[in-house]
Amino acid sequence: MTTAASDKLETPVNNSSARLLSLFATPVAKIPCPFAEDINGNLSASVLHRMTTEVKDLSFKSETVGNLTDWADPEVDRLTAWVLGMARTFVETVRREPLHLAVGADSSADVQVGALRSWASVYRSGDNHAAHFHPNTAISAIYYVTSAGSCDLELTDPRTNVDVFDPGITFANEGQIVRVGCRPGDLLLLPGWMKHSVPQYDDTDVRISIAWNLAYTFSSDVALRPAGG
């Protein structure tokens, strides 16, 4: 879809008709879970219990095997339902229209946000996760369950050509890495294509997070409009 430049933030230059346009901003949401204290203890225990029998040990962290949404765990299901609702609100807030109108559908039931994959990650002292993104994912959702220290996530400048030429002067924060500080109970939502990384975790206790790869699902009556329509 092509967006008119007039829809973006415009700054007058010297009170003349010239304008500076602030373009290509990337929306990221940070949302505290209102019932985090009710679920985080049980979530942490469930994840660590699963890690004793069903674990994917990577060189930089450990992950649960399979989808959390298949656990039939009340806390996981409650949290997932809330995450899906927040993701829908996130998209509708950014677009400033109901989700179904974005694809020309008749009702809100015609377009849903669903979880394609879900897993828990456990970081121990010295663990980290290099910059990566989630293919075939509309929205990456990350929820922090427990941590002795800060739950930081680093977001990489998504403009692919910023490293092609370095003139020595930047004017649009080229190549910037933004570190978002979170705490247990916080949810982050970001586009699935956005590269992100986890800085080294140096505390003695574990850091546990849950992630979902979210995508849109459509009823059989929905005929998607062509791109730019």
C-alpha positions as CSV (number, residue, x, y, z in Angstrom):
1,M,0.0,0.0,0.0
2,T,1.3,3.5,-0.9
3,T,0.9,6.1,1.8
4,A,0.7,9.8,1.0
5,A,3.6,11.8,2.5
6,S,1.1,14.2,3.9
7,D,0.0,11.5,6.3
8,K,3.5,11.6,8.0
9,L,4.9,14.2,10.5
10,E,5.8,17.4,8.7
11,T,8.0,20.1,10.2
12,P,8.0,23.6,8.8
13,V,11.4,24.9,7.7
14,N,12.1,28.6,8.5
15,N,8.3,29.3,8.4
16,S,8.4,28.8,4.6
17,S,6.5,26.4,2.4
18,A,9.3,23.9,2.6
19,R,8.7,20.9,4.9
20,L,10.9,18.2,6.5
21,L,9.1,14.8,6.3
22,S,9.8,12.2,9.0
23,L,9.3,8.9,7.1
24,F,9.4,5.2,7.6
25,A,8.9,5.0,11.3
26,T,8.7,1.5,12.7
27,P,6.0,0.9,15.3
28,V,6.9,-1.1,18.4
29,A,4.6,-1.6,21.4
30,K,5.6,-2.2,25.1
31,I,2.6,-3.3,27.2
32,P,2.5,-4.3,30.8
33,C,0.3,-7.4,31.5
34,P,-2.4,-6.5,34.0
35,F,-2.4,-10.0,35.5
36,A,1.3,-10.7,35.4
37,E,1.6,-11.3,39.2
38,D,-1.1,-13.9,39.0
39,I,0.6,-16.1,36.3
40,N,4.3,-15.5,36.2
41,G,5.2,-17.8,39.1
42,N,3.3,-20.8,37.6
43,L,4.5,-20.0,34.1
44,S,8.1,-20.0,35.3
45,A,7.6,-23.4,37.1
46,S,5.9,-24.9,34.1
47,V,8.7,-23.8,31.7
48,L,11.5,-25.1,34.0
49,H,9.7,-28.4,34.5
50,R,9.4,-28.9,30.7
51,M,13.0,-28.1,30.4
52,T,13.9,-31.3,32.3
53,T,12.4,-33.6,29.7
54,E,11.7,-31.5,26.5
55,V,14.5,-29.1,25.8
56,K,16.3,-27.8,22.8
57,D,19.8,-26.9,24.0
58,L,21.4,-24.3,21.8
59,S,24.8,-22.8,22.1
60,F,23.4,-19.5,23.3
61,K,20.2,-20.4,25.2
62,S,17.7,-23.2,25.8
63,E,14.2,-23.5,24.3
64,T,11.1,-25.6,25.0
65,V,10.2,-28.1,22.3
66,G,6.9,-27.8,20.4
67,N,4.3,-25.1,20.9
68,L,3.3,-23.7,24.2
69,T,-0.3,-23.4,23.0
70,D,-0.4,-27.3,22.9
71,W,0.4,-27.6,26.7
72,A,-3.3,-27.2,27.8
73,D,-1.9,-24.9,30.5
74,P,-4.4,-22.4,31.9
75,E,-1.8,-19.7,32.4
76,V,-0.4,-20.1,28.9
77,D,-3.8,-20.1,27.4
78,R,-4.9,-17.0,29.3
79,L,-1.7,-15.2,28.4
80,T,-1.9,-16.2,24.7
81,A,-5.5,-14.9,24.5
82,W,-4.4,-11.6,25.9
83,V,-1.4,-11.3,23.6
84,L,-3.6,-12.0,20.5
85,G,-6.0,-9.2,21.7
86,M,-3.1,-6.8,22.3
87,A,-1.6,-7.6,18.8
88,R,-4.9,-6.8,17.1
89,T,-5.2,-3.5,19.1
90,F,-1.6,-2.7,18.1
91,V,-2.3,-3.1,14.4
92,E,-5.6,-1.3,14.5
93,T,-4.1,1.6,16.5
94,V,-1.2,2.0,14.0
95,R,-3.5,1.8,11.0
96,R,-6.2,3.8,12.6
97,E,-8.9,1.5,11.3
98,P,-10.5,-1.9,12.3
99,L,-8.4,-4.8,11.1
100,H,-11.1,-6.2,8.8
101,L,-11.4,-2.9,6.9
102,A,-7.7,-3.2,6.0
103,V,-8.5,-6.1,3.7
104,G,-12.0,-5.0,2.7
105,A,-13.8,-7.7,4.8
106,D,-17.3,-7.2,6.1
107,S,-16.9,-8.0,9.8
108,S,-14.3,-8.2,12.5
109,A,-14.8,-12.0,12.6
110,D,-13.5,-12.3,9.1
111,V,-9.9,-11.5,10.1
112,Q,-8.2,-12.9,13.2
113,V,-4.7,-12.8,14.7
114,G,-3.4,-16.3,15.4
115,A,-0.2,-17.9,16.8
116,L,1.7,-19.9,14.2
117,R,4.4,-20.9,16.7
118,S,5.1,-20.4,20.4
119,W,8.0,-21.3,22.7
120,A,9.8,-20.4,25.9
121,S,13.4,-19.3,26.1
122,V,15.7,-19.8,29.1
123,Y,18.8,-17.7,29.4
124,R,21.5,-18.4,32.0
125,S,24.6,-16.4,32.9
126,G,26.6,-15.7,29.7
127,D,23.8,-16.5,27.3
128,N,22.8,-14.2,24.5
129,H,21.0,-14.3,21.1
130,A,22.5,-12.7,18.0
131,A,20.5,-10.4,15.7
132,H,17.7,-12.3,13.9
133,F,14.2,-12.0,12.6
134,H,11.2,-14.3,12.3
135,P,10.3,-15.3,8.7
136,N,6.7,-15.5,7.6
137,T,5.6,-13.7,10.7
138,A,3.4,-10.6,10.8
139,I,4.1,-9.7,14.4
140,S,6.7,-11.0,16.8
141,A,5.4,-11.1,20.4
142,I,7.8,-11.4,23.4
143,Y,6.6,-11.7,27.0
144,Y,9.0,-11.6,29.9
145,V,8.2,-14.1,32.7
146,T,11.1,-13.8,35.1
147,S,14.6,-12.3,35.4
148,A,16.9,-11.2,38.2
149,G,18.0,-8.3,36.0
150,S,16.7,-6.1,33.2
151,C,15.0,-7.9,30.3
152,D,16.7,-6.0,27.4
153,L,16.0,-6.4,23.7
154,E,18.1,-4.7,21.1
155,L,16.4,-3.5,17.9
156,T,18.5,-3.1,14.7
157,D,17.9,-0.3,12.2
158,P,15.7,-2.0,9.6
159,R,16.8,0.1,6.6
160,T,18.7,-2.4,4.6
161,N,21.1,-0.1,2.7
162,V,22.4,2.0,5.6
163,D,25.7,0.1,5.7
164,V,26.4,0.5,2.0
165,F,28.0,3.9,2.3
166,D,29.3,5.7,5.4
167,P,29.9,9.4,4.6
168,G,31.0,10.1,8.2
169,I,28.0,12.2,9.0
170,T,24.6,10.8,9.9
171,F,21.3,12.7,9.9
172,A,18.7,9.9,10.2
173,N,20.2,7.7,13.0
174,E,21.6,5.4,10.3
175,G,22.7,2.0,11.7
176,Q,21.5,2.8,15.2
177,I,20.7,-0.1,17.6
178,V,18.0,0.8,20.1
179,R,17.9,-1.1,23.4
180,V,14.5,-1.5,24.9
181,G,14.5,-2.2,28.6
182,C,11.7,-4.4,30.0
183,R,10.9,-6.2,33.2
184,P,8.9,-9.4,34.0
185,G,5.3,-8.8,33.0
186,D,6.1,-6.7,30.0
187,L,5.0,-7.6,26.4
188,L,6.8,-6.4,23.3
189,L,5.2,-6.4,19.9
190,L,7.2,-5.6,16.7
191,P,7.0,-6.4,13.0
192,G,8.2,-10.0,12.3
193,W,10.8,-8.7,9.8
194,M,12.5,-6.5,12.3
195,K,15.9,-7.7,13.4
196,H,16.4,-8.0,17.2
197,S,18.9,-9.5,19.5
198,V,19.3,-10.3,23.2
199,P,22.4,-8.9,24.9
200,Q,24.4,-11.1,27.2
201,Y,22.7,-12.1,30.4
202,D,25.0,-11.9,33.3
203,D,22.9,-12.6,36.4
204,T,23.1,-15.8,38.4
205,D,19.4,-16.6,38.2
206,V,17.6,-17.6,34.9
207,R,15.8,-15.2,32.5
208,I,12.6,-16.7,31.0
209,S,10.7,-15.3,28.1
210,I,7.9,-16.5,25.9
211,A,7.6,-15.7,22.2
212,W,4.9,-16.1,19.6
213,N,5.1,-15.8,15.9
214,L,1.8,-14.2,15.0
215,A,0.0,-14.1,11.6
216,Y,-3.4,-13.1,10.2
217,T,-6.1,-15.7,9.4
218,F,-9.0,-15.0,7.1
219,S,-12.5,-16.5,6.7
220,S,-13.3,-18.2,3.4
221,D,-15.3,-15.1,2.4
222,V,-12.3,-12.8,2.4
223,A,-10.8,-11.9,-1.0
224,L,-7.6,-9.9,-0.2
225,R,-7.3,-6.7,-2.1
226,P,-4.2,-6.4,-4.4
227,A,-1.2,-4.6,-2.8
228,G,-1.6,-0.9,-3.0
229,G,-5.4,-1.2,-3.4
